[in-house]
Amino acid sequence: MAQKVRRGDTVVITKGRDRGKEGTVQRVFPADGRLFVDGANMVKRHRRAQPGISQAGIITMEAPVSLSNVKVVCPLCNTAARMGFTFLNDGKKVRLCKKCNQPIE
């Protein structure tokens, strides 16, 4: 199944405490319906020391965000929009911006 949000896309967070933040998608987990956005949904974790690898302390890291809480920023019209799918004349399936009706990629 094709993905509406892919790694490297710029997205806007639409819900939660980080509403309105833009970031780049780092990783996507389609089976779980979650993704990691660069610089969004930051959480603090208490970590135990691992000899030779890391020091103990409180670290700040990204937590996954639900796919339903983000919108892809269309690179053509530069607005947050929903994505759909369409087929080109050569039979290739591509993503489609629902606002400007132009294929992406």
matplotlib code that plots the C-alpha trace (Angstrom):
import matplotlib.pyplot as plt

x = [0.0, 1.3, 2.2, 0.8, 3.7, 7.2, 10.7, 12.1, 8.7, 8.1, 5.0, 3.0, 1.7, -2.0, -2.8, -1.2, 1.2, 3.4, 0.6, 1.8, 5.4, 7.0, 9.6, 11.1, 10.0, 12.9, 11.2, 7.8, 6.1, 3.1, 2.0, 1.8, 0.5, 3.3, 6.2, 9.2, 9.3, 12.6, 12.4, 8.8, 7.2, 10.3, 10.3, 12.8, 14.0, 16.1, 18.8, 21.1, 24.8, 26.1, 29.8, 31.8, 28.6, 26.7, 26.7, 23.7, 21.4, 18.2, 18.2, 15.8, 14.7, 11.9, 8.8, 6.7, 3.6, 0.4, 0.1, -3.4, -1.9, 0.2, -0.3, 2.2, 3.4, 3.0, 6.3, 4.4, 1.8, 3.8, 0.7, -0.3, -2.6, -4.1, -2.6, -4.3, -3.2, -3.6, -2.2, -0.1, -0.6, 2.3, 0.6, 2.8, 1.0, 1.9, 0.8, -1.6, -2.0, -5.7, -5.3, -3.4, -4.4, -0.8, 1.1, 4.0, 7.3]
y = [0.0, 3.4, 5.9, 9.5, 10.6, 9.5, 10.0, 13.4, 15.1, 18.4, 18.2, 20.5, 19.1, 19.8, 18.6, 18.5, 20.7, 21.1, 22.3, 24.5, 23.3, 22.3, 19.6, 16.9, 13.3, 11.2, 7.7, 6.3, 3.2, 2.6, -0.5, 1.4, 4.7, 6.7, 8.8, 10.8, 14.5, 16.4, 18.7, 17.9, 16.0, 16.2, 14.1, 13.7, 10.3, 9.2, 7.0, 4.6, 4.7, 2.2, 1.7, 2.8, 3.9, 6.7, 8.6, 8.5, 11.5, 13.0, 13.2, 14.9, 12.8, 12.8, 10.6, 9.3, 11.3, 9.8, 10.0, 11.5, 14.5, 15.7, 17.3, 17.2, 20.6, 20.6, 21.6, 23.2, 25.4, 25.6, 25.0, 22.1, 19.9, 16.4, 13.9, 11.6, 9.4, 9.4, 7.6, 9.4, 8.6, 6.1, 4.2, 5.4, 6.0, 9.3, 11.4, 14.3, 17.5, 18.0, 21.8, 22.5, 19.3, 18.7, 15.4, 15.3, 13.7]
z = [0.0, -0.9, 1.9, 1.9, 4.2, 3.4, 5.0, 4.0, 3.6, 5.4, 7.7, 10.0, 13.3, 13.5, 17.1, 20.5, 22.3, 19.2, 17.0, 14.2, 14.2, 11.0, 10.6, 8.4, 8.7, 10.0, 10.2, 9.4, 10.9, 8.7, 10.5, 13.8, 12.1, 13.7, 12.6, 14.0, 13.2, 13.6, 16.6, 17.5, 20.4, 22.5, 25.7, 28.6, 29.6, 32.5, 31.3, 33.2, 32.4, 29.9, 30.4, 27.3, 25.5, 27.3, 30.6, 33.0, 33.1, 31.7, 27.9, 25.5, 22.6, 20.0, 20.5, 17.7, 16.5, 15.1, 11.3, 11.7, 13.6, 10.7, 7.3, 4.4, 3.2, -0.6, -2.2, -5.1, -3.4, -0.1, 2.1, 4.4, 2.5, 2.4, 0.0, -2.4, -5.3, -9.0, -12.0, -14.7, -18.4, -18.3, -15.5, -12.7, -9.3, -7.7, -4.7, -5.4, -3.5, -2.7, -2.7, -5.9, -7.7, -8.9, -8.7, -6.2, -7.4]

ax = plt.figure().add_subplot(projection="3d")
ax.plot(x, y, z, "-o")
ax.set_aspect("equal")
plt.show()
